[in-house]
Amino acid sequence: MALKLIEGFDPYQAASQLGEGRKFRAISTAAMSFVSGRYGGRALRIAESPSFRRGIGLNFDLVSAGAELYAGFAVRFGSFTGTNVTNPYVAGLVYAGVPQLGINMSSAGYPQIVDNDEDILVTSSSVFCVADRWYYFELVCDLDGSSGTTSLYVNGELACSYTGPSLFGAATGINELFLGNPEDQWDNVETDYDDVYVADNSGTENNTRLGDCRIETLYPRSTTTNDFTLTGAASAHEALDDDSAGPDGDTTYASSGTAADRILLGTTDTLSGVPLNIFGVAVSHISRKEGASTLVLDTLISSDSNEDSATGRTLLDAYTTDEGLFELDPDGDVAWTKAQVEALLFGVEVGS
């Protein structure tokens, strides 16, 4: 599967929730907040920081050396300079917590590709940005250790390219996209982020640069199947639908330790338009386990009674965020349509 990650930040009510788990590696959540998104919903704002790490890493399965990686995100800058800030860092590719190639902005608003020491490799000579306007950045990186080509696109236009090493030190690939500033002694300005995707050139779907993407969130509004025990709510969708107040921990929840127990939920929410392409569906959940047993919570979807599942990770004692990605509609293994997404049933199943 080529699609590794999608994130629109809509479900989160406080930046502290981004510390809940494996999908995120948050640094200094006190410096983060949520603002109105590019097309509604929410966007993540990271405050200015001279010489201190702050931001968030979005984790995904390793894209190994030799592959081509695509990372896209919407971005809006408050400015391009700040107190003791020049050439602010925007985002970067990371392996095991160690920065690799990244993106800076010049003080005049020209995008730059930088290396693992934030040394500037190339600066755009034709494409520039202005403050307080949304742009869509896409980094296309050939993960060749010595002579790969890395290209940066802004709103679909090639801004700059660099040919040379893309992996440094002991890196054997990339497993994180970091938004913000990943290293002390580096700088960032106040920046907003939205509509993030990561993919690679594996598989037969989504194995190239996707272009400007929009992430929309649909919430559970009805319960079709529930084998779990409910606490604090009369139905599973009421226990799990936290779109207005955010996750409430152990106030309302569903629980089970029995293999094959499942929840399937539906929605009455609709997509805001008719997309040209729907590249995938992500089903996210925040979960934990109690006791010493080893438990796995798989993600489940059903489209016109045709099911697909994504194997989950072993649950931890603390709440963590996990998700399943589905590139194709299991009703025929075809591309998603607006109607099929809106009619989809989605949920979780206790793994065996």
Order of alpha helices (4+ residues) and beta strands (2+ residues): beta-beta-beta-beta-beta-beta-beta-beta-beta-beta-beta-beta-beta-beta-beta-beta-beta-beta-beta-alpha-beta-beta-beta-beta-beta-beta-alpha-beta
